[in-house]
């Protein structure tokens, strides 16, 4: 049996749909969520069993994982409790006899000295998996361009004609949420991961009783000047990158109209982008997993052109 966690979330829903499309037998797929009442089968998956799996309530996990052979463990949202929740999930997978876990991490999570706040819990979760004895695959995702929409930054940059940042020539391998979900589904449904054939971002090593494969799921590295150019190309509006100092980034973003908390959160990563923490070589793993080239940033923005050109409220 194949199981996907977090199926009421945006990524989990996409991953579940992709798994259903790739699985040899849809009846062999189960959706896991902490709130089954919100799951909603949907017209494309009316026959998918839904089980409660609340990592904060370990008593729900034995029945949720009963009979599960391969598990897509979707990382929870960043919070002070995240590592504890992941630990409960890993322990439950061991107890249930899960044969393989696929875990969604972030790029360079295990690199020594990685200062990106988002990476810390992923690094520790990867260590938990490595010490668990579970055969597992770690998928290290780069940044979703959806984050540029969520913050409102992309739309506001188009409206004002500028994208301020202190990231300089730092590159990010933007990869869409949809592409990462498809990649995760490919790995979950295949006995041998499609991307484990080599390259800097792929590797299988022996673990405590099992194997561990690490795959980077990333797009080509783009600077903020490239992001501005992609916005301009997709909307037909002039957009330029405006360099500012680290201390000035939050103010520059709020001046455009980005809410202060989002401006602070996005701006905190500028120094890390500048220092290359999101610049991961594309070794072909993503293309092999997808069976095609990943969606380009310009292609993504073009899909959301109407949203990018919407008037500021």
C-alpha positions as CSV (number, residue, x, y, z in Angstrom):
1,X,0.0,0.0,0.0
2,X,1.2,3.6,-0.8
3,X,0.3,6.4,1.6
4,X,0.7,10.2,1.3
5,X,0.5,12.4,4.4
6,X,-0.8,16.0,4.7
7,X,-3.4,15.4,1.9
8,X,-5.5,18.4,3.0
9,X,-2.5,20.7,2.2
10,X,-1.8,22.2,-1.2
11,X,1.3,20.1,-1.8
12,X,-0.2,16.9,-0.3
13,X,-3.3,17.2,-2.5
14,X,-1.1,17.6,-5.6
15,X,1.1,14.7,-4.6
16,X,-1.8,12.4,-4.0
17,X,-3.3,13.2,-7.4
18,X,0.0,12.5,-9.0
19,X,0.4,9.2,-7.1
20,X,-3.1,8.1,-8.2
21,X,-2.1,8.8,-11.8
22,X,1.1,6.8,-11.5
23,X,0.1,3.9,-9.3
24,X,-0.4,0.5,-10.9
25,X,-3.5,0.1,-8.8
26,X,-5.5,3.1,-7.3
27,X,-6.9,0.7,-4.7
28,X,-3.4,0.5,-3.3
29,X,-3.3,4.2,-2.4
30,X,-4.5,5.8,0.9
31,X,-4.6,9.4,1.9
32,X,-3.4,10.4,5.4
33,X,-4.5,13.6,7.2
34,X,-4.9,14.9,10.7
35,X,-8.4,16.1,9.8
36,X,-10.3,13.6,7.6
37,X,-13.4,15.8,7.7
38,X,-11.5,18.3,5.6
39,X,-10.0,15.8,3.1
40,X,-12.8,15.9,0.5
41,X,-12.4,13.0,-1.9
42,X,-12.9,15.3,-5.0
43,X,-14.2,14.2,-8.4
44,X,-10.8,12.8,-9.5
45,X,-10.4,10.5,-6.4
46,X,-13.8,9.5,-5.0
47,X,-12.6,6.0,-4.1
48,X,-9.5,6.9,-2.1
49,X,-9.6,5.8,1.5
50,X,-8.8,8.6,4.0
51,X,-7.2,7.8,7.4
52,X,-6.6,10.1,10.3
53,X,-2.8,10.5,10.9
54,X,-2.2,13.3,13.4
55,X,1.5,13.5,14.3
56,X,0.6,15.4,17.5
57,X,-1.5,12.4,18.5
58,X,0.7,9.3,18.1
59,X,-2.2,7.1,19.1
60,X,-3.7,7.8,15.7
61,X,-0.6,6.5,13.8
62,X,-0.6,2.7,14.1
63,X,-4.0,2.4,12.4
64,X,-3.1,5.1,9.9
65,X,0.0,3.2,8.8
66,X,-1.4,-0.3,9.0
67,X,-0.4,-2.2,5.8
68,X,1.5,0.8,4.4
69,X,4.5,-0.3,2.4
70,X,5.8,3.0,1.0
71,X,5.1,6.3,2.7
72,X,5.4,9.9,1.4
73,X,6.1,11.9,4.5
74,X,5.3,15.5,3.7
75,X,7.1,17.8,6.0
76,X,4.8,19.9,8.2
77,X,4.7,23.7,8.3
78,X,7.5,25.4,10.0
79,X,6.8,25.7,13.8
80,X,8.5,25.1,17.1
81,X,6.8,21.7,17.2
82,X,7.8,20.5,13.7
83,X,10.8,18.3,14.7
84,X,8.7,16.6,17.4
85,X,5.9,15.9,14.9
86,X,8.4,14.5,12.4
87,X,10.0,12.3,15.1
88,X,6.6,10.9,16.0
89,X,5.9,10.0,12.3
90,X,9.3,8.3,11.9
91,X,8.9,6.3,15.0
92,X,5.4,5.2,13.9
93,X,6.7,4.2,10.5
94,X,9.4,2.0,12.1
95,X,6.8,0.4,14.4
96,X,4.4,-0.2,11.5
97,X,7.1,-1.9,9.4
98,X,7.0,0.6,6.6
99,X,9.4,-0.6,3.9
100,X,10.4,2.8,2.5
101,X,9.9,6.5,3.4
102,X,10.1,9.4,1.0
103,X,10.6,12.6,2.9
104,X,10.3,16.2,1.5
105,X,13.2,18.3,2.6
106,X,15.0,21.5,1.3
107,X,18.2,22.0,-0.6
108,X,21.5,21.9,1.2
109,X,19.6,20.9,4.4
110,X,22.6,18.8,5.7
111,X,25.4,21.2,4.5
112,X,27.6,22.2,7.5
113,X,26.9,25.7,8.7
114,X,23.7,26.1,6.7
115,X,22.3,29.3,8.2
116,X,18.9,29.2,6.5
117,X,16.3,28.9,9.3
118,X,14.0,26.7,7.3
119,X,16.8,24.1,6.9
120,X,17.3,23.3,10.6
121,X,14.4,21.0,11.2
122,X,14.9,19.3,7.9
123,X,18.5,18.6,8.8
124,X,17.5,17.0,12.1
125,X,14.7,15.0,10.5
126,X,17.1,13.7,7.9
127,X,19.3,12.6,10.8
128,X,16.3,10.9,12.4
129,X,15.6,9.0,9.3
130,X,19.3,8.0,8.9
131,X,19.3,6.6,12.4
132,X,16.0,4.9,12.2
133,X,17.0,1.9,10.0
134,X,14.2,2.8,7.5
135,X,15.2,2.7,3.9
136,X,14.4,6.2,2.7
137,X,14.7,8.8,0.0
138,X,15.2,12.4,0.8
139,X,13.9,14.9,-1.8
140,X,15.5,18.2,-1.3
141,X,13.3,20.9,-2.9
142,X,14.4,24.3,-4.0
143,X,12.2,27.3,-3.6
144,X,8.6,27.2,-5.0
145,X,7.9,30.3,-7.2
146,X,4.4,30.2,-5.6
147,X,6.1,32.0,-2.7
148,X,6.6,35.1,-4.9
149,X,2.8,35.1,-5.4
150,X,2.0,34.3,-1.8
151,X,3.9,37.3,-0.5
152,X,2.4,39.5,-3.2
153,X,5.9,40.5,-4.2
154,X,5.7,39.3,-7.9
155,X,2.4,41.3,-8.5
156,X,3.7,44.4,-6.7
157,X,7.0,44.3,-8.6
158,X,5.1,44.3,-11.9
159,X,2.9,47.1,-10.6
160,X,5.8,49.3,-9.5
161,X,8.3,48.2,-12.2
162,X,11.0,47.1,-9.8
163,X,12.1,44.2,-7.6
164,X,14.2,45.3,-4.7
165,X,16.6,42.9,-3.0
166,X,20.1,42.5,-1.6
167,X,20.6,39.1,-3.1
168,X,23.0,40.5,-5.8
169,X,24.0,37.6,-8.1
170,X,22.9,34.9,-5.8
171,X,21.0,32.2,-7.7
172,X,17.8,30.2,-6.8
173,X,16.7,27.1,-8.6
174,X,13.0,27.9,-8.6
175,X,10.9,24.7,-9.1
176,X,7.1,24.8,-9.1
177,X,5.0,23.1,-6.4
178,X,3.4,21.0,-9.1
179,X,6.7,19.7,-10.4
180,X,7.9,18.8,-7.0
181,X,4.7,16.9,-6.3
182,X,5.0,15.0,-9.5
183,X,8.7,14.2,-8.7
184,X,7.7,12.9,-5.2
185,X,5.0,10.7,-6.7
186,X,7.4,9.2,-9.2
187,X,9.8,8.3,-6.4
188,X,7.0,6.9,-4.2
189,X,5.6,4.7,-6.9
190,X,8.8,3.3,-8.3
191,X,10.9,0.7,-6.5
192,X,14.1,2.3,-7.8
193,X,14.0,6.1,-7.7
194,X,14.2,7.5,-11.2
195,X,16.8,10.1,-10.3
196,X,19.2,7.9,-8.4
197,X,21.5,7.4,-11.3
198,X,24.3,9.7,-10.2
199,X,25.2,13.3,-10.1
200,X,26.1,15.6,-7.3
201,X,22.6,15.7,-5.9
202,X,21.9,12.0,-6.1
203,X,23.4,9.2,-4.1
204,X,22.5,6.0,-2.3
205,X,24.4,5.0,0.8
206,X,24.1,2.2,3.3
207,X,22.2,3.1,6.5
208,X,21.4,1.4,9.8
209,X,19.5,-1.5,8.3
210,X,18.6,0.2,5.0
211,X,19.6,2.5,2.2
212,X,19.4,6.3,2.0
213,X,19.0,8.2,-1.3
214,X,19.3,12.0,-1.5
215,X,17.9,13.8,-4.6
216,X,18.0,17.5,-5.3
217,X,14.8,18.6,-7.1
218,X,15.7,22.0,-8.5
219,X,15.4,24.2,-11.5
220,X,18.2,26.3,-13.2
221,X,19.7,28.9,-11.0
222,X,18.3,32.4,-11.5
223,X,19.3,35.8,-10.0
224,X,16.8,38.4,-9.0
225,X,17.7,40.2,-12.2
226,X,16.5,37.0,-14.0
227,X,13.3,37.0,-11.9
228,X,12.6,40.6,-12.9
229,X,13.3,39.7,-16.6
230,X,10.9,36.8,-16.3
231,X,8.2,39.0,-14.9
232,X,8.7,41.5,-17.7
233,X,8.6,38.9,-20.4
234,X,5.5,37.2,-19.0
235,X,3.5,40.4,-18.4
236,X,4.8,42.7,-21.1
237,X,5.5,45.3,-18.3
238,X,9.0,46.7,-17.6
239,X,10.4,45.3,-14.4
240,X,14.0,45.8,-13.2
241,X,16.0,44.5,-10.2
242,X,16.9,47.3,-7.8
243,X,19.8,46.4,-5.5
244,X,19.4,47.6,-1.8
245,X,21.3,46.9,1.4
246,X,20.3,44.0,3.7
247,X,18.9,46.4,6.3
248,X,16.8,48.2,3.7
249,X,15.1,45.2,2.2
250,X,12.1,45.0,4.6
251,X,11.4,48.7,4.1
252,X,11.8,48.5,0.4
253,X,9.3,45.6,0.2
254,X,6.7,47.2,2.5
255,X,7.0,50.4,0.4
256,X,5.8,48.3,-2.5
257,X,2.9,47.0,-0.5
258,X,4.2,43.7,0.9
259,X,2.8,43.2,4.4
260,X,5.5,43.8,7.0
261,X,5.6,40.2,8.4
262,X,6.0,38.8,4.9
263,X,8.5,41.4,3.9
264,X,10.6,40.5,6.9
265,X,10.3,36.8,6.3
266,X,11.2,37.1,2.6
267,X,14.0,39.6,3.2
268,X,15.7,37.4,5.8
269,X,16.8,35.0,3.0
270,X,18.5,37.7,0.9
271,X,21.9,37.2,2.5
272,X,21.6,33.5,2.2
273,X,20.6,33.7,-1.5
274,X,23.5,36.0,-2.1
275,X,25.9,33.5,-0.5
276,X,24.7,30.7,-2.7
277,X,22.6,28.6,-0.2
278,X,19.9,28.1,-2.8
279,X,22.2,27.6,-5.8
280,X,22.3,23.9,-6.4
281,X,23.7,22.4,-9.7
282,X,21.0,20.9,-11.9
283,X,22.5,17.4,-12.5
284,X,19.5,16.2,-14.5
285,X,17.7,14.5,-11.6
286,X,14.6,16.7,-11.9
287,X,14.3,16.1,-15.6
288,X,14.6,12.3,-15.1
289,X,12.0,12.3,-12.4
290,X,9.6,14.4,-14.4
291,X,10.3,12.9,-17.8
292,X,10.6,16.4,-19.2
293,X,12.2,19.7,-18.4
294,X,10.8,21.5,-15.3
295,X,8.5,24.4,-15.9
296,X,10.5,27.6,-16.3
297,X,10.0,30.6,-14.2
298,X,8.8,32.6,-17.2
299,X,6.3,29.8,-18.0
300,X,5.1,29.8,-14.4
301,X,4.6,33.6,-14.5
302,X,2.8,33.4,-17.8
303,X,0.3,30.9,-16.4
304,X,-0.4,33.4,-13.6
305,X,-0.3,36.5,-15.9
306,X,-3.8,37.7,-14.9
307,X,-2.9,37.5,-11.3
308,X,0.3,39.4,-11.8
309,X,-1.5,42.2,-13.7
310,X,-4.3,42.5,-11.2
311,X,-4.7,46.0,-9.7
312,X,-3.5,46.5,-6.2
313,X,-6.5,46.6,-3.8
